[in-house]
Amino acid sequence: MSSVAVITGAGRGIGLATTRALAAAGWDVIATARRPEAAESLRQLADELPAVTLRALDVTSDGSVDSCIGSVLADRGGIDLLVNNAGAGHRGTLEQLALSELAQAMELNFFGVARVTKAVLPAMREAGAGRVITVTSLNGIVALPFSDAYNAAKFAVEGLMESLATVMREFGVYISVVEPGPVRTAFFANLGGHVDNIDDDDPYRELISRFTERMSALGSGGQSAESVAEVIRDIAADPLPALRYQSSEPARAIAAQKLVDTTGRSILTATGTLLQP
Protein backbone atom coordinates (compact mmCIF):
# COMPACT_ATOMS: atom_id res chain seq x y z
CA MET A 1 0.00 0.00 0.00
CA SER A 2 1.38 3.41 -0.99
CA SER A 3 2.28 6.00 1.61
CA VAL A 4 -0.12 8.95 1.75
CA ALA A 5 1.03 12.54 1.22
CA VAL A 6 -1.10 15.67 1.61
CA ILE A 7 0.11 18.81 -0.18
CA THR A 8 -1.36 22.27 0.43
CA GLY A 9 -1.23 24.96 -2.24
CA ALA A 10 -0.86 22.35 -4.97
CA GLY A 11 -2.52 24.37 -7.71
CA ARG A 12 0.66 25.79 -9.21
CA GLY A 13 4.37 26.40 -8.77
CA ILE A 14 6.20 24.38 -6.13
CA GLY A 15 3.02 22.65 -4.96
CA LEU A 16 2.14 21.44 -8.44
CA ALA A 17 5.71 20.29 -9.11
CA THR A 18 5.81 18.48 -5.75
CA THR A 19 2.55 16.71 -6.57
CA ARG A 20 4.11 15.34 -9.75
CA ALA A 21 7.43 14.43 -8.08
CA LEU A 22 5.85 12.54 -5.18
CA ALA A 23 3.37 10.72 -7.41
CA ALA A 24 6.24 9.63 -9.66
CA ALA A 25 8.07 8.38 -6.57
CA GLY A 26 5.17 6.12 -5.64
CA TRP A 27 3.26 8.24 -3.13
CA ASP A 28 -0.53 8.34 -2.93
CA VAL A 29 -0.87 12.12 -3.25
CA ILE A 30 -3.78 14.18 -1.95
CA ALA A 31 -3.26 17.47 -3.78
CA THR A 32 -5.22 20.30 -2.22
CA ALA A 33 -6.08 23.83 -3.27
CA ARG A 34 -8.62 26.37 -2.13
CA ARG A 35 -10.49 25.92 -5.42
CA PRO A 36 -9.10 22.82 -7.17
CA GLU A 37 -11.76 23.05 -9.87
CA ALA A 38 -10.16 26.32 -11.01
CA ALA A 39 -6.59 24.96 -11.05
CA GLU A 40 -6.43 23.76 -14.64
CA SER A 41 -2.85 22.41 -14.55
CA LEU A 42 -3.60 20.49 -11.36
CA ARG A 43 -6.77 19.00 -12.81
CA GLN A 44 -4.85 17.90 -15.89
CA LEU A 45 -2.17 16.30 -13.72
CA ALA A 46 -4.81 14.41 -11.73
CA ASP A 47 -6.28 13.13 -15.00
CA GLU A 48 -2.83 11.91 -16.09
CA LEU A 49 -1.76 10.30 -12.82
CA PRO A 50 -4.09 7.89 -10.96
CA ALA A 51 -2.01 8.39 -7.79
CA VAL A 52 -3.18 12.02 -7.53
CA THR A 53 -6.49 12.86 -5.84
CA LEU A 54 -7.80 16.42 -5.60
CA ARG A 55 -9.37 17.85 -2.47
CA ALA A 56 -10.56 21.35 -1.57
CA LEU A 57 -8.67 22.89 1.35
CA ASP A 58 -8.62 26.49 2.55
CA VAL A 59 -5.83 26.68 5.14
CA THR A 60 -7.36 29.82 6.68
CA SER A 61 -10.58 27.98 7.62
CA ASP A 62 -10.86 25.68 10.63
CA GLY A 63 -13.87 23.96 9.11
CA SER A 64 -12.19 23.39 5.75
CA VAL A 65 -9.03 21.97 7.36
CA ASP A 66 -10.94 19.69 9.73
CA SER A 67 -13.18 18.45 6.91
CA CYS A 68 -10.34 17.78 4.46
CA ILE A 69 -7.90 16.15 6.89
CA GLY A 70 -10.69 14.18 8.54
CA SER A 71 -11.87 12.79 5.21
CA VAL A 72 -8.33 11.81 4.17
CA LEU A 73 -7.78 9.99 7.47
CA ALA A 74 -11.12 8.22 7.09
CA ASP A 75 -10.49 7.22 3.47
CA ARG A 76 -6.78 6.36 3.66
CA GLY A 77 -6.40 5.32 7.28
CA GLY A 78 -3.54 7.73 7.94
CA ILE A 79 -1.30 10.47 6.61
CA ASP A 80 2.41 9.75 6.26
CA LEU A 81 3.54 13.13 4.92
CA LEU A 82 2.23 16.68 5.04
CA VAL A 83 3.80 19.24 2.72
CA ASN A 84 2.84 22.75 3.83
CA ASN A 85 3.18 24.85 0.70
CA ALA A 86 0.16 27.17 0.63
CA GLY A 87 1.09 30.82 1.07
CA ALA A 88 1.44 34.17 -0.64
CA GLY A 89 3.84 37.08 -0.59
CA HIS A 90 3.00 40.59 0.49
CA ARG A 91 4.93 43.73 -0.34
CA GLY A 92 5.14 46.93 1.66
CA THR A 93 7.04 48.37 4.59
CA LEU A 94 5.43 48.80 8.00
CA GLU A 95 4.40 52.43 7.62
CA GLN A 96 2.55 51.55 4.43
CA LEU A 97 0.72 48.55 5.91
CA ALA A 98 -2.60 48.53 7.66
CA LEU A 99 -2.67 46.26 10.67
CA SER A 100 -5.35 44.28 8.87
CA GLU A 101 -2.84 43.52 6.10
CA LEU A 102 -0.34 42.24 8.65
CA ALA A 103 -3.06 40.06 10.13
CA GLN A 104 -4.06 38.68 6.73
CA ALA A 105 -0.46 37.80 5.88
CA MET A 106 -0.02 36.04 9.23
CA GLU A 107 -3.35 34.24 8.87
CA LEU A 108 -2.36 32.64 5.57
CA ASN A 109 1.38 32.17 5.91
CA PHE A 110 1.65 31.35 9.62
CA PHE A 111 -1.68 30.33 11.10
CA GLY A 112 -2.54 28.39 7.93
CA VAL A 113 0.59 26.28 8.39
CA ALA A 114 -0.08 25.85 12.11
CA ARG A 115 -3.72 24.92 11.50
CA VAL A 116 -3.03 22.12 9.01
CA THR A 117 -0.03 20.80 10.93
CA LYS A 118 -2.04 20.67 14.15
CA ALA A 119 -4.74 18.70 12.34
CA VAL A 120 -2.38 15.94 11.14
CA LEU A 121 -0.17 15.55 14.22
CA PRO A 122 -2.49 13.43 16.41
CA ALA A 123 -2.71 10.63 13.84
CA MET A 124 1.03 10.76 13.15
CA ARG A 125 1.85 10.73 16.86
CA GLU A 126 -0.44 7.77 17.50
CA ALA A 127 1.07 5.91 14.54
CA GLY A 128 4.58 6.65 15.80
CA ALA A 129 5.63 7.84 12.36
CA GLY A 130 5.17 10.72 9.96
CA ARG A 131 6.77 13.65 8.20
CA VAL A 132 5.91 17.33 8.02
CA ILE A 133 7.81 19.32 5.42
CA THR A 134 7.06 23.04 5.34
CA VAL A 135 8.09 25.28 2.47
CA THR A 136 9.21 28.46 4.20
CA SER A 137 11.67 30.77 2.45
CA LEU A 138 15.03 32.43 2.87
CA ASN A 139 12.78 35.25 4.11
CA GLY A 140 12.43 33.15 7.25
CA ILE A 141 16.16 33.58 7.93
CA VAL A 142 17.16 36.82 6.20
CA ALA A 143 14.51 39.55 6.04
CA LEU A 144 14.19 41.33 2.71
CA PRO A 145 13.21 45.00 2.41
CA PHE A 146 9.57 45.81 1.72
CA SER A 147 8.50 42.30 2.77
CA ASP A 148 7.73 43.10 6.39
CA ALA A 149 4.51 41.10 6.75
CA TYR A 150 5.83 38.13 4.78
CA ASN A 151 9.13 38.14 6.67
CA ALA A 152 7.31 38.19 10.00
CA ALA A 153 5.14 35.22 9.03
CA LYS A 154 8.06 33.18 7.74
CA PHE A 155 10.19 33.93 10.82
CA ALA A 156 7.22 32.76 12.90
CA VAL A 157 6.88 29.53 10.91
CA GLU A 158 10.59 28.81 11.32
CA GLY A 159 10.30 29.24 15.10
CA LEU A 160 7.21 27.05 15.28
CA MET A 161 8.78 24.23 13.30
CA GLU A 162 12.12 24.40 15.10
CA SER A 163 10.38 24.07 18.46
CA LEU A 164 8.04 21.35 17.21
CA ALA A 165 10.83 19.29 15.63
CA THR A 166 12.52 18.52 18.95
CA VAL A 167 9.30 17.33 20.58
CA MET A 168 7.78 15.39 17.69
CA ARG A 169 10.83 13.30 16.90
CA GLU A 170 10.31 11.75 20.35
CA PHE A 171 7.17 10.27 18.78
CA GLY A 172 8.81 9.24 15.49
CA VAL A 173 7.54 12.27 13.59
CA TYR A 174 10.14 14.33 11.70
CA ILE A 175 9.73 18.04 11.02
CA SER A 176 11.71 19.79 8.26
CA VAL A 177 11.61 23.15 6.52
CA VAL A 178 12.66 23.94 2.96
CA GLU A 179 14.06 27.41 2.40
CA PRO A 180 14.10 28.35 -1.29
CA GLY A 181 15.62 31.51 -2.64
CA PRO A 182 14.16 33.00 -5.82
CA VAL A 183 12.12 30.45 -7.78
CA ARG A 184 10.84 30.81 -11.34
CA THR A 185 7.12 30.76 -10.56
CA ALA A 186 4.32 33.34 -10.68
CA PHE A 187 5.13 34.27 -7.07
CA PHE A 188 6.76 37.62 -7.85
CA ALA A 189 4.11 38.53 -10.38
CA ASN A 190 1.31 37.85 -7.89
CA LEU A 191 2.60 39.61 -4.80
CA GLY A 192 -0.07 41.45 -2.89
CA GLY A 193 0.39 44.74 -1.11
CA HIS A 194 1.87 48.07 -2.07
CA VAL A 195 3.31 47.40 -5.52
CA ASP A 196 1.04 49.22 -7.93
CA ASN A 197 -0.64 52.62 -7.75
CA ILE A 198 1.75 54.10 -5.22
CA ASP A 199 1.00 57.76 -4.59
CA ASP A 200 3.45 60.22 -6.11
CA ASP A 201 4.13 61.67 -2.67
CA ASP A 202 4.81 58.31 -1.01
CA PRO A 203 8.30 58.65 0.55
CA TYR A 204 9.04 55.01 -0.29
CA ARG A 205 8.01 55.23 -3.95
CA GLU A 206 11.50 55.23 -5.49
CA LEU A 207 12.89 52.61 -3.11
CA ILE A 208 10.06 50.15 -3.60
CA SER A 209 10.27 50.64 -7.37
CA ARG A 210 13.96 49.70 -7.30
CA PHE A 211 13.25 46.72 -5.06
CA THR A 212 10.43 45.47 -7.31
CA GLU A 213 12.66 45.68 -10.37
CA ARG A 214 15.51 43.82 -8.69
CA MET A 215 13.25 41.08 -7.29
CA SER A 216 11.59 40.54 -10.66
CA ALA A 217 15.03 40.05 -12.21
CA LEU A 218 16.02 37.62 -9.45
CA GLY A 219 12.81 35.67 -9.92
CA SER A 220 13.36 35.26 -13.66
CA GLY A 221 16.84 33.89 -12.96
CA GLY A 222 15.89 31.71 -10.00
CA GLN A 223 15.72 27.95 -9.72
CA SER A 224 12.83 25.95 -11.12
CA ALA A 225 9.87 24.76 -9.08
CA GLU A 226 10.78 21.24 -10.19
CA SER A 227 14.20 21.45 -8.56
CA VAL A 228 12.60 22.50 -5.25
CA ALA A 229 10.16 19.59 -5.59
CA GLU A 230 13.09 17.21 -5.97
CA VAL A 231 14.49 18.45 -2.65
CA ILE A 232 11.11 17.81 -0.99
CA ARG A 233 10.92 14.34 -2.52
CA ASP A 234 14.39 13.49 -1.22
CA ILE A 235 13.61 14.76 2.30
CA ALA A 236 10.51 12.58 2.35
CA ALA A 237 12.68 9.54 1.57
CA ASP A 238 15.45 10.36 4.09
CA PRO A 239 15.24 8.10 7.18
CA LEU A 240 16.78 10.81 9.39
CA PRO A 241 16.01 14.18 7.83
CA ALA A 242 17.53 17.44 8.99
CA LEU A 243 15.54 20.38 10.27
CA ARG A 244 16.57 22.83 7.53
CA TYR A 245 17.17 22.44 3.82
CA GLN A 246 18.08 25.23 1.46
CA SER A 247 16.96 24.25 -2.02
CA SER A 248 20.00 25.54 -3.94
CA GLU A 249 23.65 26.39 -3.42
CA PRO A 250 23.00 30.17 -3.70
CA ALA A 251 20.29 29.84 -1.04
CA ARG A 252 22.65 27.87 1.19
CA ALA A 253 25.33 30.53 0.82
CA ILE A 254 22.90 33.27 1.88
CA ALA A 255 21.65 31.23 4.85
CA ALA A 256 25.24 30.58 5.91
CA GLN A 257 25.75 34.32 6.39
CA LYS A 258 23.39 34.07 9.36
CA LEU A 259 23.37 30.41 10.43
CA VAL A 260 26.40 28.56 11.76
CA ASP A 261 24.71 25.23 11.00
CA THR A 262 22.53 25.48 7.89
CA THR A 263 20.97 22.03 8.54
CA GLY A 264 19.76 22.69 12.09
CA ARG A 265 20.94 19.25 13.25
CA SER A 266 23.09 20.76 16.00
CA ILE A 267 20.09 22.71 17.32
CA LEU A 268 17.96 19.56 17.53
CA THR A 269 20.76 17.75 19.34
CA ALA A 270 21.17 20.57 21.87
CA THR A 271 17.48 21.10 22.52
CA GLY A 272 16.84 17.36 22.58
CA THR A 273 18.91 17.03 25.74
CA LEU A 274 16.22 19.05 27.54
CA LEU A 275 13.77 16.17 27.00
CA GLN A 276 16.03 13.36 28.21
CA PRO A 277 15.17 11.65 31.51
Sequence and secondary structure as in RCSB ss.txt:
>XXXX:A:sequence
MSSVAVITGAGRGIGLATTRALAAAGWDVIATARRPEAAESLRQLADELPAVTLRALDVTSDGSVDSCIGSVLAD
RGGIDLLVNNAGAGHRGTLEQLALSELAQAMELNFFGVARVTKAVLPAMREAGAGRVITVTSLNGIVALPFSDAY
NAAKFAVEGLMESLATVMREFGVYISVVEPGPVRTAFFANLGGHVDNIDDDDPYRELISRFTERMSALGSGGQSA
ESVAEVIRDIAADPLPALRYQSSEPARAIAAQKLVDTTGRSILTATGTLLQP
>XXXX:A:secstr
   EEEESSTTSHHHHHHHHHHHHTT EEEEEESSGGG HHHHHHHHH TTEEEEE  TT HHHHHHHHHHHHHH
HS  SEEEE     EEB GGG  HHHHHHHHIIIIIHHHHHHHHHHHHHHHHT EEEEEE  GGGTS  TTBHHH
HHHHHHHHHHHHHHHHHHGGGTEEEEEEE  SBSSSTGGG EETTSS  TT TTHHHHHHHHHHHHHHHHTSB H
HHHHHHHHHHHH SS  SEEESSHHHHHHHHTT S TT HHHHHHHHGGG  
